[in-house]
């Protein structure tokens, strides 16, 4: 199983650095990525998302040629990373004539799997402990 990445904040680090280099505290602000990513229990995912996660763990085969391509994070919703860090996979939507809007986007970290049901507008980090 994959393990979610450790989520760290700059609050404590920024405060320490500001005292050392500036001589006083500074306010740390959250980025859009840290406020736009939620969390979802794996048990709350649709069955098709579990199918997709199983295919990812098995290395395929995937139902669409686009599955496994690099996700560019153009929307900037996920935490900023180098190109090639994220990959996207289709979560099949029953009855949809196209790939639909649901995806799993994986990061390089173990169990760093994000689910989106609205074609990248919002993401939830999958929590495999619930």
ZIWOMO-V529936 format. One record per residue. N is the residue number from 1. RES is the residue in one letter. PSI is psi in whole degrees, -180 to 180 (none if undefined). OMEGA is omega as a letter, one per 20 degrees, with the letter a starting at -180 (* if undefined). D_FIRST is the distance of its C-alpha to the first C-alpha in whole Angstrom. Layout:
BEGIN
N;RES;PSI;OMEGA;D_FIRST + N;RES;PSI;OMEGA;D_FIRST
END
This chain:
BEGIN
1;X;153;r;0 + 2;X;149;a;4 + 3;X;131;a;7 + 4;X;148;r;10 + 5;X;154;r;13 + 6;X;133;r;15 + 7;X;120;a;18 + 8;X;156;r;22 + 9;X;157;r;25 + 10;X;-3;a;28 + 11;X;-56;a;30 + 12;X;-41;r;31 + 13;X;-44;a;31 + 14;X;-40;a;33 + 15;X;-44;r;35 + 16;X;-47;a;36 + 17;X;-37;a;36 + 18;X;-36;r;39 + 19;X;-42;a;41 + 20;X;-42;a;41 + 21;X;-27;a;42 + 22;X;-27;a;43 + 23;X;9;r;45 + 24;X;169;a;43 + 25;X;152;r;40 + 26;X;155;r;39 + 27;X;132;r;37 + 28;X;138;r;34 + 29;X;147;r;33 + 30;X;146;r;30 + 31;X;166;r;29 + 32;X;-38;a;28 + 33;X;-39;a;25 + 34;X;-20;r;24 + 35;X;-14;a;26 + 36;X;-14;a;25 + 37;X;122;r;21 + 38;X;-156;r;20 + 39;X;147;r;18 + 40;X;135;r;17 + 41;X;139;r;15 + 42;X;-30;r;13 + 43;X;-17;r;15 + 44;X;-6;r;18 + 45;X;150;r;17 + 46;X;156;a;19 + 47;X;-37;a;18 + 48;X;-29;r;18 + 49;X;-38;r;16 + 50;X;-38;r;13 + 51;X;-45;a;15 + 52;X;-44;r;14 + 53;X;-39;r;11 + 54;X;-41;r;11 + 55;X;-38;r;13 + 56;X;-47;r;11 + 57;X;-33;a;9 + 58;X;-10;a;12 + 59;X;20;r;14 + 60;X;-170;j;16 + 61;X;152;a;19 + 62;X;151;a;20 + 63;X;-19;a;23 + 64;X;145;r;24 + 65;X;-29;a;25 + 66;X;-16;a;24 + 67;X;130;r;20 + 68;X;-4;r;19 + 69;X;160;r;22 + 70;X;131;r;22 + 71;X;123;a;22 + 72;X;-16;a;25 + 73;X;39;a;24 + 74;X;-31;a;28 + 75;X;-20;r;28 + 76;X;20;a;27 + 77;X;-40;r;25 + 78;X;159;r;21 + 79;X;139;a;21 + 80;X;132;r;24 + 81;X;169;r;22 + 82;X;154;r;24 + 83;X;137;a;24 + 84;X;-8;a;21 + 85;X;-40;a;19 + 86;X;146;r;18 + 87;X;147;a;17 + 88;X;149;a;18 + 89;X;143;a;18 + 90;X;136;r;20 + 91;X;111;a;19 + 92;X;136;r;22 + 93;X;111;a;25 + 94;X;133;r;27 + 95;X;-9;a;31 + 96;X;135;r;30 + 97;X;-11;a;32 + 98;X;-168;r;30 + 99;X;-20;a;26 + 100;X;-169;a;27 + 101;X;-8;a;26 + 102;X;136;r;22 + 103;X;156;r;19 + 104;X;129;r;16 + 105;X;125;a;16 + 106;X;146;r;13 + 107;X;177;a;14 + 108;X;-23;a;13 + 109;X;155;r;11 + 110;X;133;a;7 + 111;X;33;r;6 + 112;X;79;a;10 + 113;X;127;r;11 + 114;X;141;r;15 + 115;X;134;r;17 + 116;X;134;r;20 + 117;X;-2;a;23 + 118;X;37;r;26 + 119;X;57;r;25 + 120;X;5;r;24 + 121;X;-39;r;27 + 122;X;154;r;24 + 123;X;150;r;20 + 124;X;130;r;18 + 125;X;128;a;15 + 126;X;125;r;12 + 127;X;111;a;12 + 128;X;4;r;9 + 129;X;-2;a;11 + 130;X;none;*;14
END
